Amino acid sequence: MTTNKRRRTSSKPVSYAEDDASENEFTDDDFESSSNGNSRSRVKVKQERKNNNNNKKKRDTRDDEFDDEQEFDDDDDFEEEETGKKVQNKKRKATNGTAAKKKATTKTKAKTKTKTTKSATTAKKKTQKRTTKASTVKKPPTLRKLKELDMADRLNAAMQAYLWWEAPTLKAGEQWLSMEHAGVCFADDYEPHGIKMKYDGQEVELSSAEEEAATFFAAVDPEGMHLGNPKTAPIFIKNFFEDFRNVVLSSKNRQLIKKFEKCDFGPIRDHLNEQKIVKKAITDDERKRNKLNRQQVMFQYGYAIVDGHIEKVGNYNMEPPGTFRGRGEHPKMGKLKQRVWPEQVALNLSDSVAVPRCTVRGHSWGEVRHDPNVQFLAAWKENINNQDKYMQLAAQSSFKGKSDRSKYSKAARLCGKIGDIRASYNKKLTSKDKADRQMGTAMWVIDRLALRVGGEKDTDEEADTVGCCSLRVEHLHFDPNNEGAGNMEIELEFLGKDSMLFKQTIDFSSELYNSNNGMGEQVYKNLKYFCKKKKDSDDVFDSLTPQLLNQHLKEIMVGLTAKVFRTYNASKTLQDELRKTEQKNSWKRLTIAEKVVEYNAANREVAILCNHQKSVSKAQETSLGNISEKLNTLKKQRTILRDTLKKLKKMGKDDKVKFVCGCHLYNFFFIFLTWN
C-alpha cells in the first residue's frame, strides 16, 4: 500500500484543522457576493457545505494513515504533537474495539462449536441407542424358499410315504399281488480298440472276441490282490489261460499261442491306462452329460411298481463279461465270465401288465413268468458256477423289511427260551456219549462264539470256507503263546463266509465264558479231547453233521437256526452296550453327534462278535506282515530269556556272572541280526 508523504517547506507547522475551517466556513460576505455576483441559491450553498464536510472526513482518515507511517520529532510543532496523541488514542480505542469484537465473535463461535459438538454427540448417542434397540428387537423370521426336489428326490419321498407294516397282509406264501418293471439293462457291445497283444515278441492278429478277452486280463492290476498275491496269482493265470485258449481263441491262434509266459499284454494295458487318464480329464459339461445319462437309465430300469406303490430295484444292470475274481483263494478265479443275452433271462411280473420291450436288437426274452410266490424280478444262470442269479428289489424295499421283521421276531422268541436251551446243552457237555458231548459243544460254540453251522463243500468248485461242523484240527491252536500248563487259550483261525478270515484267541478260563454256569473250562476240555490223536485234516466234530445239528435246533424251537442265535446275540450285545452308556450321568448332556459316536462304539462290539470286517487293503496287509514278523522275533527272544532264567536258578554265583555276560553278548548279536 503506497502512502502520499508531504515535505515541510516552512519551519512553522501546518495546521490542517485551520485550513479545513477556512475552507469550510462561509461568511455573510461570501453569501452576499455569491448571491449578488454569482446569483447562487441557498440550496447549492448547503450542498457545498455537505460536500466539504465529507472531504474533511476523508482527509482525516488519510492523515491517520499517514501518521501511522510517519514519525515526527518532539521539537517540531506542539499542536501537531497533540493531534498525533489524539489520533493514537483514537487508534487504541479502535483496535481495542476490534479486538473486543474479535474476542466476542470467537467466543460466540466457540460456544456455537461446543453446542454443535454436544448436539452431534447426543445425536450419535441417540442413534446408537436406537440401533442397539433395533438390534435387540427380534426380527421376524424370514421365510426360506422351499427346496426344489428333482425327480430322484420325489421318487424317494414317494417310497418313504409307503408304510409297508400297515399294508394288508397277504396269503401265506404270497409275496405280491401285482408287479411291473422295465426288465434288465444289458451292457453295451464291445468296441474294438485295435491294440494288439504280443506273443514271443511278435504282434498277434486278434478278432473282436479275442481282443475283448485279452483286454479283460490286461485290466487286472498286476500288483493287485489277485495277480500281486503269490498264492492266488498261479490260480488266476492258469484258469484264464485255459479259457482263453480253449474257448476264445480261433484254431489258427490256438496253434500259435501255447505258453502264457510268452504272452505280452503290456500294449493293451498301456492303452487302458491312457484311457483312464483321458476319462479323468473330461470337462464339466461332459461329466454332467454322463451323469444325466446314468440318471436316465436309473429312471427307466431302477424302479418297479409293486402292489400300486413305487419300489427301488437293487441290481438292474446285467453283470458285464470279464474275468471272475471271487473272494479269497477261490479255485475258479481268473475264468472268463461270458456275456449274458436276453434269451438266458426269465422275467417275473404280473400277467395283467405289459411285458417290457427287449432293448438288445435281434434278441428277445427267454421266458416270462407270473409267479407271486417268489420275490425276484428276473433270473438267469451264470457260467462260472452254473448258479442262478436274480434281479431283486433294493435293501430298503418292503420285501427286505418283511424278512427282517420275521428274523427279529424269531430272535425275540428265542429270548424267552434261551435259558432252557442253554441248560439243555450244558447237560450234554458232560455226557458220556461222544455224540451228545459233540452236540452240546457245537451248540455252545454257535451260541457263545457266534459261529455259523458250516457244511461240506467241494473245494474244486468253491472256496474252502469253514463253519462249526466243518472245523478241522488244523484250525485250532492250543496254547498259542506257549504259556505252559494251566493255560486254556485256543486260537481259532479259518476262512468263514465270503472267505473272511476268522482269527481270534479265546480264553476259555475267563469270567466271560464261566459266569452264570457258562462252563467255558469244560468246553476247552471237550475240544482238546476231540482233537486228540487226530491229523490236521481231520474234523473236530467227526460224529456231527450239519443236517443233524439243524434238525436238533428245529426240535428245540420252530424256525430255530444258527443264524437266529447270531441275531439274538448281536441284538443282546448292542442293547447291553447302549444301556451302559445310557446309565451314565453324562448321557443327558451328550449332543446328537456324541450319541452317534457311542452308538458306533456299541456297534463295533457287535461287529467283533459276528466277525464283520472289511477286506484288508494291500498297504494294510504289508504293514501287518511287518508287525507279525517283529512279534515273532519278540516271542523268540522271550523264549530265550525264559530258558536263561531257568538255567540261572540252577547255577552258583560265579557261574551266574559268566553265564549272564555270555547271554548278553548272544542276545545282542541275535537282536542285531534279526532286526537288520
Secondary structure, DSSP 8 states (H G I E B T S, - for coil): ---------SSS---HHHHHHHHH---HHHHHHIIIII---HHHHHHHHHHHHHHHHHHHHHHHHHHHH----TTS-HHHHHHHHHHHHHHHHHHHHHHHHHHHHHHHHHHHHHHHHHHHHHHHHHHHHHHHHHHHS-------------HHHHHHHHHHH--GGGS----TT---S-EE----B------------EETTEE----HHHHHHHHHHHTS-TTSTTTSSTTTHHHHHHHHHHHIIIIIS-HHHHHH---GGGEE-HHHHHHHHHHHHHHHT--HHHHHHHHHHHHHHHHHHSEEEETTEEEEBS--B----EE---SSS-TTTT-EE----GGG-EEE--TTS------STT---SEEE--TT---SEEEE-TTT--EEEE-B-TTSHHHHHHHHHHHHHHHHHHHHHHHHHHHHHHHHT-SSHHHHHHHHHHHHHHHH---------TTTS-----STT-BGGGEEESTT---TT--EEEEEEE-GGG-EEEEEEETTSGGGTTTTT-HHHHHHHHHHHHTT--TTSBSSTT--HHHHHHHHHHHSTT--HHHHHHHHHHHHHHHHHHHHHTSGGGTT--HHHHHHHHHHHHHHHHHHHT------HHHHHHHHHHHHHHHHHHHHHHHHHHHHHHHHHS-HHHHHHHHHHHHHHHHHHHHHHH-
